Amino acid sequence: MRSKIILGLLRTVLLVFLLVLSAIPLRNPYPRSIETLDGYPFGRGNAPEPIRTEILHQLAEFQRGYSERELEQVEEFTEGLASYFRENASKGPGALVRLRRFAHRHARVFEQYDVLMNPTLATPPPELGFIGPEVPFETALERLKWFIPFTPVQNVSGTPAISLPLTRSQGGLPIGIQLGSAMGAERTLLELAIELEEASPWPTLAG
């Protein structure tokens, strides 16, 4: 199934060349800078003691836990995230520092490149319920880690991205290709997206 993702990415690269643009393969520009450790995203990093103390103070109220009545109002996955965070709250300050460092490093990538291109998801669209509310927390968390490894880059850095359904799975489902760019470069993404759509239109519900 992942071969379809790779073929879709290569097809998009070909479209870029046909548009008389340039595209080059790029190794991960930040290996080990953005990762998931023991299920806790971006868990390494040391925060200065004053920042650490302040953040832990703000987390104290959150760590108190929930009443039975409150737990009845949230899904199991939300409850699982809250419990997991409470168990790992001491990693929070370092994680925040790590996230900020990553955002700065990500910005430097665009000093050399206009757009980064990658699959939107790591696999074609799964069946309904793959990460549904009835899936046990640990299972859902593990599935998410491998299902969406690319989009957190934009979540962390705050930079713009756009996903285009430029290819299809064997079952006819759309497979997205994500284009990401520098902070404030939405125009670049929209202009490229328009050119790609004109060069290779995709089916729509409207026909």
NUMARTOR-841953 format. One record per residue: residue number from 0; x, y, z of N, C-alpha, C in turn; residue in one letter. Coordinates in nm, 4 decimals, decimal comma. Example, Ala and Ser with C-alpha at 12.3 -4.5 7.8 and 13.67 -1.06 7.14 Angstrom:
! residues 2
MITI sevo      n_X      n_Y      n_Z     ca_X     ca_Y     ca_Z      c_X      c_Y      c_Z fiba
MITI    0   1,3190  -0,5690   0,7800   1,2300  -0,4500   0,7800   1,3200  -0,3300   0,7800    A
MITI    1   1,2850  -0,2250   0,7080   1,3670  -0,1060   0,7140   1,2900   0,0030   0,7870    S
//
This chain:
! residues 207
MITI sevo      n_X      n_Y      n_Z     ca_X     ca_Y     ca_Z      c_X      c_Y      c_Z fiba
MITI    0   0,0821  -0,1207   0,0000   0,0000   0,0000   0,0000   0,0859   0,1264   0,0000    M
MITI    1   0,2009   0,1216   0,0720   0,2848   0,2394   0,0782   0,3502   0,2690  -0,0557    R
MITI    2   0,3635   0,1663  -0,1411   0,4208   0,1895  -0,2729   0,3364   0,2889  -0,3522    S
MITI    3   0,2047   0,2878  -0,3292   0,1159   0,3825  -0,3965   0,1458   0,5247  -0,3512    K
MITI    4   0,1808   0,5411  -0,2243   0,2179   0,6726  -0,1720   0,3443   0,7219  -0,2432    I
MITI    5   0,4437   0,6352  -0,2532   0,5700   0,6731  -0,3161   0,5487   0,7068  -0,4632    I
MITI    6   0,4679   0,6263  -0,5326   0,4402   0,6533  -0,6733   0,3686   0,7872  -0,6904    L
MITI    7   0,2767   0,8186  -0,5979   0,2072   0,9474  -0,6046   0,3027   1,0635  -0,5865    G
MITI    8   0,4003   1,0461  -0,4969   0,4987   1,1511  -0,4744   0,5863   1,1702  -0,5979    L
MITI    9   0,6298   1,0596  -0,6579   0,7125   1,0680  -0,7784   0,6348   1,1298  -0,8946    L
MITI   10   0,5064   1,0974  -0,9022   0,4228   1,1549  -1,0083   0,4137   1,3064  -0,9917    R
MITI   11   0,4041   1,3517  -0,8687   0,3965   1,4956  -0,8444   0,5280   1,5634  -0,8810    T
MITI   12   0,6401   1,4983  -0,8501   0,7706   1,5523  -0,8891   0,7777   1,5683  -1,0404    V
MITI   13   0,7272   1,4680  -1,1133   0,7253   1,4759  -1,2597   0,6411   1,5939  -1,3066    L
MITI   14   0,5261   1,6148  -1,2411   0,4413   1,7289  -1,2780   0,5154   1,8605  -1,2578    L
MITI   15   0,5914   1,8680  -1,1484   0,6675   1,9899  -1,1203   0,7679   2,0157  -1,2318    V
MITI   16   0,8353   1,9097  -1,2773   0,9306   1,9261  -1,3875   0,8598   1,9703  -1,5150    F
MITI   17   0,7417   1,9126  -1,5414   0,6674   1,9488  -1,6617   0,6229   2,0946  -1,6592    L
MITI   18   0,6105   2,1495  -1,5393   0,5740   2,2904  -1,5259   0,6973   2,3811  -1,5350    L
MITI   19   0,8081   2,3211  -1,5742   0,9352   2,3937  -1,5906   0,9798   2,4519  -1,4563    V
MITI   20   0,9559   2,3766  -1,3511   1,0078   2,4110  -1,2197   1,1155   2,3082  -1,1862    L
MITI   21   1,1824   2,3258  -1,0778   1,2870   2,2308  -1,0402   1,2495   2,1625  -0,9100    S
MITI   22   1,2919   2,0367  -0,8974   1,2677   1,9604  -0,7756   1,3870   1,8698  -0,7525    A
MITI   23   1,4336   1,8637  -0,6305   1,5463   1,7768  -0,5983   1,5126   1,6953  -0,4745    I
MITI   24   1,5610   1,5708  -0,4689   1,5392   1,4911  -0,3479   1,6185   1,5513  -0,2335    P
MITI   25   1,5606   1,5498  -0,1159   1,6236   1,6129   0,0000   1,6187   1,5170   0,1176    L
MITI   26   1,7335   1,4927   0,1755   1,7356   1,4123   0,2976   1,6631   1,4873   0,4086    R
MITI   27   1,6149   1,4125   0,5057   1,5483   1,4746   0,6196   1,6357   1,5885   0,6722    N
MITI   28   1,5908   1,7139   0,6612   1,6755   1,8265   0,7018   1,6934   1,8400   0,8520    P
MITI   29   1,6174   1,7660   0,9279   1,6306   1,7728   1,0736   1,6199   1,6341   1,1357    Y
MITI   30   1,7107   1,5423   1,1014   1,7060   1,4112   1,1649   1,7236   1,4235   1,3148    P
MITI   31   1,6432   1,3487   1,3874   1,6461   1,3442   1,5339   1,6036   1,4755   1,5980    R
MITI   32   1,5614   1,5729   1,5180   1,5165   1,6990   1,5770   1,3677   1,6964   1,6081    S
MITI   33   1,2959   1,6106   1,5369   1,1524   1,6013   1,5602   1,1184   1,4537   1,5632    I
MITI   34   1,0785   1,4051   1,6774   1,0589   1,2625   1,6938   0,9615   1,2353   1,8066    E
MITI   35   0,9198   1,1112   1,8162   0,8334   1,0685   1,9247   0,9108   0,9682   2,0082    T
MITI   36   0,9214   0,9925   2,1359   0,9970   0,9083   2,2250   0,9051   0,8485   2,3307    L
MITI   37   0,8980   0,7162   2,3301   0,8120   0,6476   2,4262   0,6692   0,6991   2,4201    D
MITI   38   0,6246   0,7351   2,3006   0,4879   0,7816   2,2847   0,4666   0,9251   2,3271    G
MITI   39   0,5719   0,9925   2,3738   0,5573   1,1309   2,4202   0,6268   1,2222   2,3197    Y
MITI   40   0,5506   1,2971   2,2411   0,6106   1,3766   2,1346   0,7118   1,4780   2,1861    P
MITI   41   0,8264   1,4802   2,1192   0,9291   1,5807   2,1458   0,9686   1,5825   2,2929    F
MITI   42   0,9889   1,4642   2,3480   1,0037   1,4537   2,4927   1,1395   1,4914   2,5481    G
MITI   43   1,2426   1,5054   2,4653   1,3732   1,5379   2,5193   1,3988   1,6872   2,5131    R
MITI   44   1,4939   1,7304   2,5939   1,5290   1,8717   2,5949   1,5255   1,9241   2,7372    G
MITI   45   1,6143   2,0154   2,7678   1,6236   2,0684   2,9024   1,5849   2,2153   2,9032    N
MITI   46   1,4916   2,2504   2,9883   1,4484   2,3889   2,9994   1,5248   2,4566   3,1126    A
MITI   47   1,5522   2,5859   3,0989   1,6129   2,6591   3,2108   1,5257   2,6453   3,3351    P
MITI   48   1,5872   2,6410   3,4495   1,5142   2,6136   3,5732   1,3991   2,7113   3,5997    E
MITI   49   1,4162   2,8429   3,5776   1,3009   2,9331   3,6014   1,1811   2,8993   3,5131    P
MITI   50   1,2069   2,8667   3,3851   1,0975   2,8307   3,2953   1,0339   2,7005   3,3394    I
MITI   51   1,1176   2,6062   3,3743   1,0691   2,4755   3,4184   0,9796   2,4898   3,5415    R
MITI   52   1,0242   2,5702   3,6376   0,9473   2,5890   3,7609   0,8125   2,6532   3,7318    T
MITI   53   0,8109   2,7534   3,6450   0,6865   2,8234   3,6137   0,5888   2,7313   3,5417    E
MITI   54   0,6395   2,6551   3,4448   0,5506   2,5659   3,3704   0,4932   2,4586   3,4619    I
MITI   55   0,5776   2,4005   3,5463   0,5292   2,2971   3,6378   0,4249   2,3539   3,7348    L
MITI   56   0,4423   2,4790   3,7721   0,3432   2,5434   3,8580   0,2093   2,5559   3,7862    H
MITI   57   0,2143   2,5920   3,6590   0,0907   2,6058   3,5818   0,0249   2,4707   3,5567    Q
MITI   58   0,1062   2,3651   3,5546   0,0509   2,2321   3,5305  -0,0074   2,1681   3,6542    L
MITI   59   0,0188   2,2256   3,7684  -0,0231   2,1633   3,8942  -0,1740   2,1407   3,8986    A
MITI   60  -0,2507   2,2395   3,8520  -0,3959   2,2258   3,8533  -0,4412   2,1155   3,7587    E
MITI   61  -0,3765   2,1081   3,6456  -0,4124   2,0047   3,5484  -0,3845   1,8658   3,6049    F
MITI   62  -0,2776   1,8521   3,6817  -0,2356   1,7218   3,7311  -0,3258   1,6672   3,8409    Q
MITI   63  -0,4182   1,7465   3,8871  -0,5010   1,6996   3,9980  -0,5891   1,5830   3,9583    R
MITI   64  -0,6118   1,5651   3,8274  -0,6980   1,4557   3,7834  -0,8404   1,5038   3,7600    G
MITI   65  -0,9281   1,4107   3,7253  -1,0660   1,4429   3,6924  -1,1600   1,3641   3,7827    Y
MITI   66  -1,2767   1,4229   3,8036  -1,3801   1,3518   3,8782  -1,4477   1,2521   3,7846    S
MITI   67  -1,5212   1,1582   3,8417  -1,5932   1,0606   3,7604  -1,6909   1,1300   3,6653    E
MITI   68  -1,7545   1,2350   3,7131  -1,8503   1,3082   3,6311  -1,7815   1,3725   3,5116    R
MITI   69  -1,6616   1,4300   3,5348  -1,5881   1,4934   3,4262  -1,5424   1,3905   3,3231    E
MITI   70  -1,5004   1,2740   3,3701  -1,4527   1,1708   3,2789  -1,5640   1,1190   3,1890    L
MITI   71  -1,6858   1,1235   3,2370  -1,7980   1,0771   3,1553  -1,8244   1,1676   3,0356    E
MITI   72  -1,7686   1,2883   3,0387  -1,7953   1,3857   2,9336  -1,6884   1,3862   2,8235    Q
MITI   73  -1,5869   1,3011   2,8341  -1,4816   1,3000   2,7329  -1,4672   1,1590   2,6750    V
MITI   74  -1,4134   1,1509   2,5534  -1,3881   1,0218   2,4917  -1,2680   0,9547   2,5570    E
MITI   75  -1,2585   0,8242   2,5341  -1,1502   0,7479   2,5955  -1,0130   0,7986   2,5520    E
MITI   76  -1,0023   0,8392   2,4245  -0,8724   0,8866   2,3763  -0,8319   1,0156   2,4473    F
MITI   77  -0,9272   1,1059   2,4673  -0,8986   1,2306   2,5385  -0,8577   1,2013   2,6822    T
MITI   78  -0,9285   1,1109   2,7460  -0,8933   1,0713   2,8827  -0,7535   1,0093   2,8858    E
MITI   79  -0,7241   0,9276   2,7837  -0,5925   0,8651   2,7781  -0,4810   0,9659   2,7627    G
MITI   80  -0,5026   1,0661   2,6765  -0,4026   1,1709   2,6596  -0,3787   1,2470   2,7898    L
MITI   81  -0,4878   1,2787   2,8587  -0,4749   1,3518   2,9849  -0,3971   1,2698   3,0873    A
MITI   82  -0,4287   1,1409   3,0967  -0,3597   1,0550   3,1927  -0,2126   1,0402   3,1565    S
MITI   83  -0,1874   1,0243   3,0273  -0,0493   1,0083   2,9831   0,0319   1,1334   3,0103    Y
MITI   84  -0,0320   1,2494   2,9898   0,0385   1,3744   3,0154   0,0690   1,3905   3,1632    F
MITI   85  -0,0261   1,3554   3,2473  -0,0014   1,3679   3,3913   0,1170   1,2816   3,4333    R
MITI   86   0,1265   1,1634   3,3738   0,2352   1,0721   3,4094   0,3703   1,1227   3,3599    E
MITI   87   0,3696   1,2056   3,2565   0,4939   1,2521   3,1956   0,5094   1,4036   3,2027    N
MITI   88   0,4378   1,4665   3,2951   0,4370   1,6127   3,2995   0,5751   1,6723   3,3224    A
MITI   89   0,6632   1,5983   3,3872   0,7966   1,6527   3,4138   0,8754   1,6750   3,2854    S
MITI   90   0,8352   1,6081   3,1774   0,9024   1,6276   3,0489   0,8499   1,7510   2,9748    K
MITI   91   0,7408   1,8081   3,0243   0,6762   1,9184   2,9535   0,7649   2,0374   2,9266    G
MITI   92   0,8354   2,0907   3,0267   0,9184   2,2095   3,0019   1,0240   2,1859   2,8949    P
MITI   93   1,0932   2,0724   2,9033   1,1943   2,0417   2,8028   1,1338   2,0258   2,6648    G
MITI   94   1,0126   1,9687   2,6605   0,9459   1,9493   2,5323   0,9138   2,0834   2,4670    A
MITI   95   0,8684   2,1801   2,5463   0,8362   2,3119   2,4918   0,9599   2,3810   2,4357    L
MITI   96   1,0705   2,3702   2,5077   1,1955   2,4285   2,4581   1,2360   2,3611   2,3283    V
MITI   97   1,2205   2,2303   2,3224   1,2563   2,1542   2,2022   1,1708   2,1964   2,0825    R
MITI   98   1,0421   2,2170   2,1065   0,9525   2,2591   1,9994   0,9935   2,3947   1,9438    L
MITI   99   1,0285   2,4864   2,0319   1,0680   2,6196   1,9862   1,1985   2,6144   1,9063    R
MITI  100   1,2911   2,5317   1,9514   1,4161   2,5166   1,8772   1,3891   2,4604   1,7383    R
MITI  101   1,2993   2,3644   1,7313   1,2692   2,3042   1,6023   1,2103   2,4070   1,5064    F
MITI  102   1,1217   2,4929   1,5547   1,0599   2,5939   1,4685   1,1665   2,6829   1,4054    A
MITI  103   1,2675   2,7206   1,4828   1,3747   2,8046   1,4288   1,4560   2,7273   1,3250    H
MITI  104   1,4826   2,6012   1,3523   1,5607   2,5212   1,2582   1,4825   2,4980   1,1284    R
MITI  105   1,3519   2,4772   1,1426   1,2679   2,4576   1,0250   1,2686   2,5822   0,9368    H
MITI  106   1,2677   2,6989   0,9987   1,2677   2,8244   0,9221   1,3943   2,8366   0,8375    A
MITI  107   1,5054   2,7862   0,8881   1,6312   2,7973   0,8140   1,6314   2,7120   0,6871    R
MITI  108   1,5501   2,6065   0,6846   1,5429   2,5215   0,5659   1,5021   2,6038   0,4442    V
MITI  109   1,4125   2,7006   0,4659   1,3582   2,7779   0,3541   1,4492   2,8921   0,3114    F
MITI  110   1,5669   2,8986   0,3692   1,6680   2,9892   0,3159   1,7275   2,9319   0,1873    E
MITI  111   1,7106   2,7990   0,1672   1,7631   2,7326   0,0476   1,6534   2,6803  -0,0449    Q
MITI  112   1,5350   2,6524   0,0111   1,4288   2,5896  -0,0673   1,2991   2,6697  -0,0535    Y
MITI  113   1,2204   2,6697  -0,1596   1,0922   2,7402  -0,1568   0,9812   2,6553  -0,0970    D
MITI  114   0,9812   2,5254  -0,1304   0,8720   2,4369  -0,0894   0,9287   2,2995  -0,0541    V
MITI  115   0,8766   2,2403   0,0509   0,9049   2,1013   0,0830   0,7831   2,0177   0,0447    L
MITI  116   0,8066   1,9047  -0,0184   0,6972   1,8200  -0,0636   0,7104   1,6813  -0,0015    M
MITI  117   0,6008   1,6307   0,0517   0,6007   1,4972   0,1105   0,4583   1,4426   0,1093    N
MITI  118   0,4401   1,3134   0,1327   0,3035   1,2612   0,1446   0,2315   1,3271   0,2626    P
MITI  119   0,1020   1,3416   0,2506   0,0247   1,3946   0,3631   0,0140   1,2898   0,4730    T
MITI  120  -0,0102   1,1657   0,4344  -0,0204   1,0536   0,5282   0,0811   0,9469   0,4900    L
MITI  121   0,1116   0,8595   0,5827   0,2088   0,7539   0,5561   0,1476   0,6343   0,4847    A
MITI  122   0,0152   0,6253   0,4841  -0,0540   0,5144   0,4193  -0,1761   0,5685   0,3459    T
MITI  123  -0,2308   0,4926   0,2523  -0,3590   0,5333   0,1938  -0,4658   0,5400   0,3026    P
MITI  124  -0,5786   0,6064   0,2746  -0,6831   0,6208   0,3758  -0,7251   0,4851   0,4322    P
MITI  125  -0,7243   0,4690   0,5647  -0,7656   0,3419   0,6260  -0,9175   0,3328   0,6344    P
MITI  126  -0,9646   0,2185   0,6786  -1,1082   0,2005   0,6964  -1,1580   0,2846   0,8138    E
MITI  127  -1,2871   0,3200   0,8090  -1,3474   0,3936   0,9201  -1,3289   0,3143   1,0487    L
MITI  128  -1,2965   0,3857   1,1556  -1,2769   0,3206   1,2839  -1,1321   0,2887   1,3145    G
MITI  129  -1,0423   0,3107   1,2194  -0,9005   0,2803   1,2396  -0,8461   0,3517   1,3631    F
MITI  130  -0,8858   0,4764   1,3799  -0,8492   0,5510   1,5005  -0,9767   0,6061   1,5666    I
MITI  131  -1,0835   0,5280   1,5618  -1,2113   0,5711   1,6181  -1,2109   0,5729   1,7700    G
MITI  132  -1,3135   0,6323   1,8295  -1,3196   0,6457   1,9758  -1,3275   0,5129   2,0499    P
MITI  133  -1,3668   0,4061   1,9794  -1,3766   0,2766   2,0475  -1,2429   0,2027   2,0519    E
MITI  134  -1,1395   0,2547   1,9820  -1,0080   0,1914   1,9823  -0,9370   0,2237   2,1136    V
MITI  135  -0,8794   0,1243   2,1822  -0,8067   0,1508   2,3064  -0,6995   0,2571   2,2883    P
MITI  136  -0,6777   0,3354   2,3908  -0,5878   0,4505   2,3818  -0,4491   0,4127   2,3312    F
MITI  137  -0,3865   0,3130   2,3901  -0,2503   0,2765   2,3513  -0,2438   0,2366   2,2043    E
MITI  138  -0,3450   0,1647   2,1570  -0,3487   0,1227   2,0173  -0,3655   0,2434   1,9259    T
MITI  139  -0,4585   0,3321   1,9616  -0,4836   0,4510   1,8797  -0,3604   0,5408   1,8734    A
MITI  140  -0,2914   0,5559   1,9860  -0,1723   0,6408   1,9895  -0,0632   0,5844   1,8995    L
MITI  141  -0,0441   0,4533   1,9051   0,0569   0,3901   1,8215   0,0218   0,4039   1,6735    E
MITI  142  -0,1061   0,3886   1,6414  -0,1484   0,4034   1,5016  -0,1270   0,5453   1,4517    R
MITI  143  -0,1569   0,6433   1,5364  -0,1395   0,7829   1,4967   0,0068   0,8152   1,4694    L
MITI  144   0,0960   0,7585   1,5486   0,2385   0,7862   1,5332   0,2871   0,7490   1,3932    K
MITI  145   0,2334   0,6408   1,3376   0,2783   0,5941   1,2069   0,1867   0,6405   1,0937    W
MITI  146   0,0698   0,6883   1,1272  -0,0281   0,7308   1,0268  -0,0001   0,8729   0,9783    F
MITI  147   0,0405   0,9614   1,0697   0,0623   1,1022   1,0348   0,2002   1,1499   1,0800    I
MITI  148   0,3077   1,0957   1,0229   0,4412   1,1378   1,0663   0,4897   1,2686   1,0045    P
MITI  149   0,4208   1,3187   0,9016   0,4713   1,4356   0,8292   0,4074   1,5667   0,8736    F
MITI  150   0,2781   1,5667   0,8944   0,2079   1,6927   0,9232   0,2479   1,7601   1,0550    T
MITI  151   0,3001   1,6881   1,1559   0,3408   1,7592   1,2778   0,4461   1,8666   1,2566    P
MITI  152   0,5204   1,8578   1,1467   0,6199   1,9615   1,1177   0,5533   2,0981   1,1119    V
MITI  153   0,4395   2,1058   1,0426   0,3671   2,2327   1,0336   0,2980   2,2665   1,1660    Q
MITI  154   0,2484   2,1657   1,2364   0,1850   2,1912   1,3655   0,2834   2,2565   1,4623    N
MITI  155   0,4062   2,2085   1,4603   0,5074   2,2581   1,5535   0,5611   2,3937   1,5107    V
MITI  156   0,5921   2,4069   1,3822   0,6570   2,5292   1,3348   0,5602   2,6431   1,3099    S
MITI  157   0,4324   2,6111   1,2873   0,3345   2,7147   1,2567   0,3402   2,7622   1,1131    G
MITI  158   0,4170   2,6928   1,0288   0,4301   2,7339   0,8895   0,3161   2,6790   0,8058    T
MITI  159   0,2877   2,7412   0,6910   0,1728   2,6992   0,6098   0,2011   2,5731   0,5285    P
MITI  160   0,0950   2,5015   0,4978   0,1036   2,3827   0,4127  -0,0312   2,3637   0,3446    A
MITI  161  -0,0289   2,2900   0,2355  -0,1528   2,2587   0,1643  -0,1425   2,1148   0,1160    I
MITI  162  -0,2522   2,0420   0,1242  -0,2555   1,9028   0,0799  -0,3420   1,8928  -0,0451    S
MITI  163  -0,2883   1,8288  -0,1485  -0,3590   1,8153  -0,2759  -0,3803   1,6670  -0,3070    L
MITI  164  -0,4998   1,6276  -0,3495  -0,5289   1,4872  -0,3816  -0,4782   1,4507  -0,5209    P
MITI  165  -0,3478   1,4405  -0,5348  -0,2866   1,4284  -0,6662  -0,2773   1,2856  -0,7183    L
MITI  166  -0,3125   1,1894  -0,6374  -0,3150   1,0520  -0,6851  -0,4239   0,9759  -0,6117    T
MITI  167  -0,4472   0,8503  -0,6513  -0,5560   0,7710  -0,5945  -0,5050   0,6344  -0,5531    R
MITI  168  -0,5716   0,5771  -0,4540  -0,5399   0,4407  -0,4130  -0,6040   0,3422  -0,5100    S
MITI  169  -0,5722   0,2136  -0,4955  -0,6316   0,1130  -0,5824  -0,7830   0,1105  -0,5690    Q
MITI  170  -0,8319   0,1511  -0,4521  -0,9766   0,1558  -0,4308  -1,0393   0,2864  -0,4751    G
MITI  171  -0,9604   0,3752  -0,5353  -1,0142   0,5017  -0,5847  -1,0178   0,6132  -0,4821    G
MITI  172  -0,9592   0,5914  -0,3633  -0,9589   0,6956  -0,2604  -0,8433   0,7926  -0,2841    L
MITI  173  -0,8639   0,9204  -0,2503  -0,7581   1,0193  -0,2744  -0,6375   0,9980  -0,1837    P
MITI  174  -0,5198   1,0212  -0,2396  -0,3949   1,0189  -0,1640  -0,3353   1,1586  -0,1733    I
MITI  175  -0,3151   1,2195  -0,0599  -0,2702   1,3582  -0,0567  -0,1192   1,3732  -0,0653    G
MITI  176  -0,0769   1,4777  -0,1339   0,0624   1,5208  -0,1366   0,0670   1,6578  -0,0706    I
MITI  177   0,1499   1,6705   0,0316   0,1563   1,7956   0,1068   0,2707   1,8833   0,0573    Q
MITI  178   0,2397   2,0104   0,0426   0,3393   2,1118   0,0084   0,3501   2,2073   0,1268    L
MITI  179   0,4699   2,2260   0,1760   0,4913   2,3157   0,2890   0,5903   2,4242   0,2519    G
MITI  180   0,5743   2,5413   0,3119   0,6641   2,6515   0,2805   0,6925   2,7347   0,4043    S
MITI  181   0,7623   2,8440   0,3841   0,8061   2,9274   0,4948   0,6904   3,0075   0,5548    A
MITI  182   0,7136   3,0602   0,6714   0,6141   3,1439   0,7368   0,5757   3,2613   0,6462    M
MITI  183   0,4455   3,2763   0,6237   0,3971   3,3861   0,5414   0,4011   3,3599   0,3920    G
MITI  184   0,4380   3,2373   0,3509   0,4524   3,2076   0,2074   0,3295   3,1358   0,1521    A
MITI  185   0,2124   3,1695   0,2038   0,0901   3,1059   0,1536   0,0707   3,1300   0,0035    E
MITI  186   0,1095   3,2462  -0,0428   0,0912   3,2760  -0,1859   0,1684   3,1763  -0,2723    R
MITI  187   0,2894   3,1439  -0,2316   0,3694   3,0469  -0,3066   0,2969   2,9132  -0,3162    T
MITI  188   0,2420   2,8679  -0,2050   0,1723   2,7392  -0,2028   0,0469   2,7420  -0,2896    L
MITI  189  -0,0290   2,8502  -0,2812  -0,1526   2,8592  -0,3587  -0,1239   2,8664  -0,5088    L
MITI  190  -0,0225   2,9409  -0,5458   0,0116   2,9507  -0,6880   0,0577   2,8157  -0,7425    E
MITI  191   0,1398   2,7444  -0,6643   0,1854   2,6125  -0,7079   0,0690   2,5142  -0,7125    L
MITI  192  -0,0198   2,5227  -0,6151  -0,1359   2,4328  -0,6118  -0,2248   2,4543  -0,7345    A
MITI  193  -0,2448   2,5792  -0,7721  -0,3268   2,6095  -0,8902  -0,2634   2,5505  -1,0162    I
MITI  194  -0,1324   2,5643  -1,0285  -0,0639   2,5096  -1,1462  -0,0727   2,3576  -1,1503    E
MITI  195  -0,0571   2,2936  -1,0366  -0,0649   2,1472  -1,0313  -0,2062   2,0992  -1,0636    L
MITI  196  -0,3057   2,1692  -1,0133  -0,4433   2,1286  -1,0426  -0,4752   2,1460  -1,1901    E
MITI  197  -0,4273   2,2531  -1,2493  -0,4506   2,2738  -1,3924  -0,3796   2,1675  -1,4751    E
MITI  198  -0,2613   2,1256  -1,4297  -0,1843   2,0264  -1,5041  -0,2400   1,8861  -1,4861    A
MITI  199  -0,3002   1,8600  -1,3704  -0,3531   1,7267  -1,3430  -0,4785   1,7377  -1,2550    S
MITI  200  -0,5916   1,7753  -1,3137  -0,7139   1,7928  -1,2340  -0,7541   1,6632  -1,1646    P
MITI  201  -0,8122   1,6768  -1,0465  -0,8587   1,5598  -0,9734  -1,0117   1,5582  -0,9688    W
MITI  202  -1,0691   1,4413  -0,9544  -1,2156   1,4316  -0,9490  -1,2708   1,5068  -0,8293    P
MITI  203  -1,3904   1,5622  -0,8453  -1,4586   1,6309  -0,7352  -1,5999   1,5762  -0,7242    T
MITI  204  -1,6627   1,6018  -0,6105  -1,8011   1,5571  -0,5917  -1,8962   1,6221  -0,6913    L
MITI  205  -1,8566   1,7425  -0,7343  -1,9399   1,8137  -0,8306  -1,9193   1,7621  -0,9728    A
MITI  206  -1,8243   1,6706  -0,9888  -1,7974   1,6175  -1,1212  -1,6987   1,6999  -1,1981    G
//
